[in-house]
Amino acid sequence: MIPILAISIGDFNGIGPEVALKSLIHSDIKKRARVVLLGHNSIISYYQKVIGKKVSIEEIHSMDDVPEKAGVYQISLGTDIPKINPGSYSLQSGKLSMQAVSYGARACLTGTANALITAPISKEAIQKAGYYVPGHTEFLAEICGNPEVLMMLVNPDMNLRVVPFTIHIPLKDVASKINSENLLKQLALLKVCLQNDFQIDSPKIAVLGLNPHAGDGGVLGTEEIEKIIPALRAAQDNQINASGPYPADAFFANKMYEKCDAVVSMYHDQGLIPFKTLSFGAGVNFTGGLPIIRTSPDHGTAFGIAGNNQADHRSFSQALDMAYDLSLKRANGN
């Protein structure tokens, strides 16, 4: 099998096109898979010049035209020629980035692609274009029929996996969004994801507390006592090996993540700040619970360095490799 890996090019004014092309230049994945860039040929041409190196790319019209041989292919979406202005965002960049995500996701749903790797989008740009979604995860859930999903940050080299329970919401709303029923659902979904996608038979899951010192017995907050601990007890009753709640600072400082298969944080930054610090730019964002495979780098558009050939492609390369590996496993029924 030669998997078809679709890449949505992201916001073309950010570093997405650059890291995607650098990954293809430096990786041998183009010899093992059929990689399809979704965006516009003018974007690819522009960033090939920025990088100063080229990868051989064949233009095709649709996913149905992908040849049987490994290589890199390109599909131009839309009729307008992109007005590329690195470091800024626009309605056009937001619209094209989401058209590419939608095209790639639907290709995976129909079986004309095996996995989707998404380059970073700008939330300001996509909202300017009329896409009022918090991010990729929620948008893909909508396209796939709104299944229960989770956002998992993965560092394959460290065997580190972090799952934020709440994702793209304001910090002031986090406590009210935590409840035992939904936390139990996420733990159950995470167990299945770890078993099916990562082949971990009996996964160990650690759950962080919301408050400093995990509430300190209720002195610094009662969410642990009222919401998190009941969910953990219910999880254990359902043969889910979940423990906690652990104080977040001590958990990462003492490297307790090395003793588990996944860590559930209560909110976005609580989990992602230590993850990105430990990963040194080599993490992958994986969406669990979808009927399709979706990975992405663990960084954003980085408008501040866009167009200057300064972007680090390691995270995107990791996302490509993980998508390839997961495609083979699913094809083999694992």
N, C-alpha and C positions, 0 to 999 in steps of 0.2 A: 504493500500500500504506500502511495505517495500522498500524504495529507495535503489538503488545500487550506492554507492559513490566510485568512482575510485580515488586512490591516486597515483600520479606519485612520486616516492621516491626521486627525485632530485639528486643532485650530492652526491654520496655515501661517498665522503670524507669530506663533510660538515655536517651541523647539521640537514639536512632534515630528514634522517631516525630517528634520536633521537627524534625530536619534534613530528614527526608523531606517533611514538610508545608511547611516554609519553602521548600524547593526548588520544590515545586509552586506555591506562592504567587507566587514571584518569576520563575519560568521560563515561557516560552511553549510548553513541551513538551506541555502539556495540550491545545494546539491542533493538535499534530502527531502525537500518539500516543494510544493507549488505555492509560492507566496504571491498574493494578489494585493496590490496597493489600491485603495479606494480613495479617490480625491479628484485630482485633475492633473493632466500631463504638464501643464505650465508650472505647477507647484513643484513637481519632481525635478523639472529642468532647472528651476531657480535654485533649489537647494543642492543639487548636484554641483552647481557652480560655486555655491557658498563653501561646500566641503572641499572642493578641488579634486575630488576623486569620483569615479563613476562606477555604477554597477549596471550590467546589461539588463535592460528591461524591455519586454515586449508588450505593445499596446493591444488590448482586446476590448470587445464591446460589452460583454456580459460574463457572468460566472459560467454560463453554459459553454463559453468559448475557451475555457481553460484547457490547455493541452494536457496530454497524459504524462509529459516529461517534467522533471523538476526544473525550477527556474523562478524568475521574478517576472510578474506580469502587472499590468496597470489598467484600471478602468476609470475613465473620466466621467464624473457625475455632473449633471446640470449643463446648462447651455452658456452660462456667463463665464467669461474669463476672469479668474480671481485677481483682485487688486491687492497684491502682496505688499504689506507694510510691517515688517518685523518689529515686534515690541508694542504693537497696538492691538486693539480688537475692533471688530466691525460686525454689522448685521450679516454681511456676506460670509465672513469667516465662521460665524456661529451657525449659520444655516448649512453651509457645506459640511462642516464637521459633524453635524447631527444627521444629515442625509447619508453620510458615509457609515455612521454607526447603525442606522436603520437598515441600510442595504446589506451590510455585513451580517447583522443579526438574522435577518430574514433568509439570507443565503444559508446560514447554519441551520435554521429551522426547516428549510426545505431539502437539506442534504447536499446542496451544491457547494458547501464549504464545511470544513470539519472543525474550525475554531475561529474565533475573532480576537484579535489583539487591538486594543484601542489606544491610540496616542492621546495625549492630554487635550482636553477641551477647556474653554473659558466659560465659566458660568455667567459672566456678564454678557459675553457675546451671544450665547445661546438664548438667553432671555431677551436680548435685543431682537433676536430672530423669531421670537414667539414660542420658544420651548421653555415652559415654566416647570422645570424639573430640577431637583437638587443636584443631580449628577448622573453619571453613567449607570450606576447600579439600579437606581429607581426607574430610569428610562428603559433599560433592558428588561426589567421586571414587567413593565407595561407591555412591551412588544411581545413578550413570551407568555402573556396571559396572567400576569401578577401572581406568580408562585411565591411561596415564602423563600426569601433569599437572605444571604449574609455576605458581608464584605470581609474578605480574609487577606491580610498582608502576609506574604510568605517570603522567607529567605531560605532557599533550598540548601545553601551551603552550611547554614547554622542550625537547620531543622527547627526554625523559629516560625511560628504562626500566631498572628494576633487578629482577633475578631472584635471590632467595636459593636457593642449591643445597640447603641443609638449611633446614627451616622451623621448625616448632614442636617443637623438642627442646632438652633442657638443653645448655648450653654445653660441659659436660664430655664430652658424647657426640659433639661435632661431628667431631673428628679421625678417630674410628673409623668414622664414616659416609661419609667421603669415599673414593671409589675411582674408578679410571680408567674402568671400564665404565659406571658410572651417570652420571658426569660427561659422558661422550661421548653417552649417551642424551639427557641434558638439553639438550646443545648442539644435537643433531639436532632435537629437538622445538622448541627455541627458534627455530631457523632456519625451520622450517615455519610456526610461529606468526607470526613477523615477516613472512613472505611472504604467508601467506593472510589474516591478520586486519589487518595494517597496510600491505599492498601495498608492501613493500620487496623489490625483486627480488634484490639481492645484499647481505644484511645483514652488517654488521660487528659482531662480538661481542667484548667485552673481558672477560677473566676475572681476578678478583682472587686474590691469594695468601691462604693461611690465616694465616701467621705474620707478625710484624712484619718489614718490609722484604722481604716475600715469601720469608722464610727466609734471606736473606743468604747464598746459595750453600750452604745446609745448616748454617750456624753456628747459626741460630735456629730450626731445625726442618727436617725432611726431607720433609714432605708435598708440597711443591712439586715436588721432584725425583722422588719415588717415585710420586706419584699424579696431580698436576695437569698437569705437562709431558707425560707420556705420553698423557694424554687430549687435549691440544691438538694433539700431533703426529698422533694418529689422526683427529682432527676435520679437520685440514687435508688429510689423505689422502682424506677423504670429502667434499671440496669444501665444507667449512664454514669460513668465514672467521673463525676465533677466534684471538685473540692473548692473550699474558700469560705467566705470572702477574704482575700488577702489584701493587706495594705499595699497600694500600688508602688510606692517609692521603695519600700524594703524588698518587694518581690523582684524588681528588676535589678536593684543594687546588689542583692545576694545571689543573683543568677539562678533564681528558682525556676525560671522558664526552661532551663536545661533538663528539668525533671518531668516535663509534661509535653504533650503533643500539640496543644493549642492553649492560648490564653484569651479569655473573654474580658475586655475592658468595658466599663460602663458608658464611656463616651469617646468620641473621635480622638481628641488630642491625648487623652490619658493613655491610650494604647499606641498611637502612631508616633508620638514624640520619642519614646524609648525605642520603638521599632526602627525608625529611620536613623536614630543615633547609633544603634548597634549595627545596622545593615550597611552603613557607609555608602548609600546610593545604589545598592544592588538588590533591592526588594522588588517583589511582584505583587500586584493587586489581583486577586482571584475572586470571582463571584461564585459562591456556592449556592446550590439549589436551583439553578437555571437548567433548562433542558439542553442548553448549548454550552460550549466551553468559551469562557471569556477571561482573558488576562490583560493586564496593562502594567506599565511602569508605575512605581510608587511616588511619582513626582507630578508637578503641574506643568503649566505652559512655560514658566520661567521667561516671561516677556523681557526681563532685564538683560538677558544674554542672547535673545533670539536673533538669528541672522548673522552672528559673529563667529560661528564655527567653534564655540566654546562648550557646547553641551556634552555631557557624559552619557554615553549610550549603554552603559553596563546594565542598568535596570531594564531597559527595553529589550536588550539581548536575552536577559533572564526570562522576560515575559514571553518572548518568541520560543525559547527552548522549552518552557513549561507547557505552552500551548501545543507544541509538537508532541511532547511526551504524553500528555493527557489524551491527545487525539489517537495515538496508537493504542493506548490502554482501553479507551472506549470502543475502538474498532475491534479490539480483540475480546471484548466482553468482560474486561476486568474493572 
